[in-house]
Amino acid sequence: MAFSNPSLLSSSCSVYSRLNPLLFSTKRRRRISLSRSHFIRFRSSHFSTVAGMGDSGVFTSPEVAKSFDFTAEERIYKWWESQGYFKPNFERGSDTFVIPMPPPNVTGSLHMGHAMFVTLEDIMVRYHRMKGRPTLWLPGTDHAGIATQLVVERMLAAEGIKRVDLGREEFTKRVWEWKEKYGGTITNQIKRLGASCDWTRERFTLDTQLSRAVVEAFVKLHEKGLIYQGSYMVNWSPNLQTAVSDLEVEYSEEPGALYHIKYRVAGGSRDDFLTIATTRPETLFGDTAVAVHPEDERYSKYIGQQAIVPMTYGRHVPIISDKYVDKDFGTGVLKISPGHDHNDYLLARKLGLPILNVMNKDGTLNEIAGLYRFSGLDRFEARKKLWSELEETGLAVKKVAHTLRVPRSQRGGEIIEPLVSKQWFVTMEPLAEKALQAVEKGELTIMPERFEKIYNHWLSNIKDWCISRQLWWGHRIPVWYIVGKDCEEDYIVASCTDEALEKARQKYGQNVEIYQDPDVLDTWFSSALWPFSTLGWPDVSAKDFKEFYPTSVLETGHDILFFWVARMVMMGIEFTGKVPFSNIYLHGLIRDSQGRKMSKTLGNVIDPLDTIKEYGTDALRFSLSLGTPGQDLNLSTERLNSNKAFTNKLWNAGKFVLQNLPPQSDLSACKAMQEFKFDTEESLFKLPLPECWVVSKLHMLIDAVTASYDKFFFGDVAREIYDFFWADFADWYIEASKSRLYQSGGDSTASVAQAVLLYVFENILKLLHPFMPFVTEELWQSLPNREEALIVSAWPVTSLPRQTDSIKKFENLQALTRAIRNARAEYSVEPARRISASIVANSDVIQYISKEREVLALLSRLDLLNVSFTQSPPGDANQSVHLVASEGLEAYLPLADMVDISSEVERISKRLAKMQTEYDGLMARLSSPSFVEKAPEDIVRGVQEKAAEAEEKLTLTRNRLSFLQSTAMVSN
């Protein structure tokens, strides 16, 4: 759609007449325009407006602004919030729609992952709010134990202060001070994305209420025997001095080495030894066995004998066989170090092997390695020293380059050490069983469906959950020990110190002394309670809990399906007896335009806030919404630019609609426009063809979009609205409406176009609002008769009438228009030149096409006075360009009307000669044996394809030249 120059929009139609001298008769309807001040006064007198429009300065009309100002987004957002629109409203219904926001880390700064979940969740929330459902999007932040403690420790380190120097109480106080000062950053950034959360209900995982829920959950699980303490293999962070979850371990491909070491066979000759290949030789001090595959003939004679661990003064370990060993990896011999490898640990427990830990919690080797002079050395220094001594003793075979899959701490970046440590665990199997049944019974739906298999596989093979962390920031484990007693045997679980002391006195006497476990709970433990702890649990009588639990949808990234989502399902069923949400919607990762993961190393990170400044929030949201559930999305500046253009197109459409509404003085026109209704077949069928077509298409769009919204097909919704607005409304109907607005035919002709423009545009704004909330609200507020804000307006009614026959008829008109436009382009007709046309069809087609001759003339740039409609070809058909628009609909365009035939013959003759030269050159290459036989196959094929294309163009151009020449002869 090409919008008119703004300076022309306020001028009389005489200007338009001068631009189009052959299009309309001399008697014309004055072009409609109105100033901003007149429009506002008129609306004040005759239309009701929503509170906040008038003199508040919140909104700006397209009539006075060239384009949508992105700086208005924050003003609009604050206005929404001040009006209370983000809170649940029970006036229009009682069927609640609830989304618990995945709580971002309090240390976080906005990235595209946040932008993705905010966009998708806000789309859901705004849609259901407009549907009249009491809608709650509950926001909050996570205390992020490791991340937050690390940030504050670094801040203190810059001041020369260590955490241990402050003590636990003072350090925790400092963290709270940091949180109060910086913790709101991520919240404010999320608001910038347009998140319509109920911020009056914002939660923090260390809030008093949520902390109470955490203690209650721990106590209840312990009472059921599902929490226990024991020494097991964990991911250990030597720098942070804590166990970390699997989610907090990131694996990277890094260059390393594979060390080949001789393990002599006890009692054998010097030739009896096994060569072991390992990436971590320093752990050999913890070896408790050497394993080979039972079917590996190379080593079968050694099974059951003893191997001597190098550098241990002759310590013997058994040589065993197990199918776990990969005989094709390395040498096919495996050293078993159960204290320092997850797989070795499991094998040792299966076979009853002893477990030796040779490492301190700071990553240095301990006293066991000290027996062999390595105590106190850092693990990597010990590796170097050990290899050097192995070389000196002749036990080092070789060291070869090898790519390692290195586990690193997500927070600190250091290499994680598998370590056996005493921790608190949750027994997961009985909890997982109920979570599996929820999906099996249909109580829980996972989207996309393929993730059900992954969910089921993980829960079916679940391991116990290590929930303790050796940190100071977080929920302190509600366990107290008895001074002088064994920690593992004598401890008290209670909700607070007073209760613990009372229990201890009852069991151990009045003089008993207790102390609390120093560890805190894994951050994911409190997050697992998020859907119900945020609503008041364990107080099941809390108003919010009764009204909003269970929730409706949990939306998040597919990468935390196990670590968070599945745990919420398990905990929700365990503590409330209900699945915490009905649907799980999983989105993918945001990647760059080349499909690469965004990283600082690659320099391809796209900052959401920078993007918003350049393209606007709406363009960013729309770009992110176009993905498919569970699939990664490639984000490019091209896509952002395209959707920024979409925002501008909407704005210009709003400008056009507003500037063509009735002027304030024309009360009868205003009344006539308002009297049009489009919700019955009778009213729809009375509309002229273009109006009936666009309203029918709109009604079909409403049904399709609503169905896609309900199925969570947001990418389909975005594309369907985009296509209708751009391809149908802007490119076709707005252009067609100009024939009603700018020509004679009476006020009724203009009124129907005005009514349809307003009706279709306001419904487009409604459908699009969940995706692009800011520009749609701004435009909505500029339209007349706005009784409420768009954010809380009613969703369009579905199942409205549509006339398929009118759609087919208008599609015929479109096909005819396109055919004429293509012919004009092919013959390089000047854009301003009006040409004659003979439209040939049967009587039925001519009847409806001829009624819209002014639309056809406007859209095809025809000379309205020289357009004829007949049932047979015209007399000058052999001197005309013949077009077949569709079956039974043709057009003849007199060639002399479009071009100067003699000049065109000369131009095409020169072009044909040039094309022939290029074609001859290609054929010469292909006829050369040296080229065909020696050139690469793809090069030869490319030349062949170019030659075939050139030949086709030559044929077309010759035919066109022949046609022109024959026409010139007839004319002469």
Secondary structure, 3 states (H helix, E strand, C coil): CCCCCHHHHCCCHHHHHHHCCCCCCCCCCCCCCCCHHHHHHHHHHHCCCCCCCCCCCCCCCCCCCCCCCCCHHHHHHHHHHHCCCCCCCCCCCCCCEEEECCCCECCCCCCHHHHHHHHHHHHHHHHHHHCCCCEEEECEEECCHHHHHHHHHHHHHHCCCCHHHHCHHHHHHHHHHHHHHHCCHHHHHHHHCCCCCCHHHCEECCCHHHHHHHHHHHHHHHHCCCEEEEEEEEEEECCCCEEECHHHEEEEEEEEEEEEEEEEECCCCCCCEEEEEECCHHHHHHCCEEEECCCCCCCHHHCCCEEECCCCCCCEEEEEECCCCCCCCCCCEEEECCCCCHHHHHHHHHHCCCCCCCECCCCEECHHHHCCCCCCCEHHHHHHHHHHHHHHHCCEEEEEEEEEEEEEECCCCCECEEEEEEEEEECCHHHHHHHHHHHHCCCCEEECCCHHHHHHHHHHCCCCEECEECCCCCCECCEEEECCCCCCCCEEECCCHHHHHHHHHHHHCCCCCEEECCCEECHHHHHCCHHHHCCCCCCCCCHHHHHHCCEEEEEEEHHHHHHHHHHHHHHHHHHHCCCCEEEEEEECCEECCCCCECCCCCCCCCCHHHHHHHHCHHHHHHHHHCCCCCCCEECCHHHHHHHHHHHHHHHHHHHHHHHCCCCCCCHHHHHHHHHCCCCCHHHHHCCCHHHHHHHHHHHHHHHHHHHHHHCCCHHHHHHHHHHHHHHHHHHHHHHHHHHHHCCCCCHHHHHHHHHHHHHHHHHHHHHHCCCCHHHHHHHHHHCCCCCCCHHHCCCCCCCCCCCHHHHHHHHHHHHHHHHHHHHHHHCCCCCCCCEEEEEEECHHHHHHHHHCHHHHHHHHCEEEEEEEEECCCCCCHHHEEEEEEECCEEEEEEHHHHCCHHHHHHHHHHHHHHHHHHHHHHHHHHCCHHHHHHCCHHHHHHHHHHHHHHHHHHHHHHHHHHHHHHHHHHHC
